[in-house]
């Protein structure tokens, strides 16, 4: 039930974003849902540091760390965002591409997408210049919706 509410809220955010757009030349939507338990397993594995270093930027790791440690649900939401961005770019994220999509904070604290290297090149090739992001995380699942416009 909670996941259904999260998905509904994410889709509402997409519709609100689309309603604010002024005649974009193209609109592409990406959605992804991640099981938090998958991230927990990665964090509990002997390859934890490698996983964190290969998938998450310094900014993302810092944003997901609290006084009690790394929050798996927050990392899962960022993983979902990376997947959703790559879906808007029409290409699967390869091992080297994870760090080219970064979830940072905007001036008001809202999540925002920052593209580097591979992802920036792909977006430019497609004429996509603006990425709106909505994240949601619950104890069992995390989700992200990305609306990319040209």
Secondary structure, 3 states (H helix, E strand, C coil): CHHHHHHHHHHHHHHHHHHHCCCCCCEEEEEEEEEHHHHHHHHHCCCHHHHHHHHCCHHHHHHCEECCEECHHHHHHHHHHHHHHHHHCCCCCCCCCHHHEEEEECCCCCEEEEECHHHHHHHHHHCCCEEEEEEEECCCEEEEEEEEEC
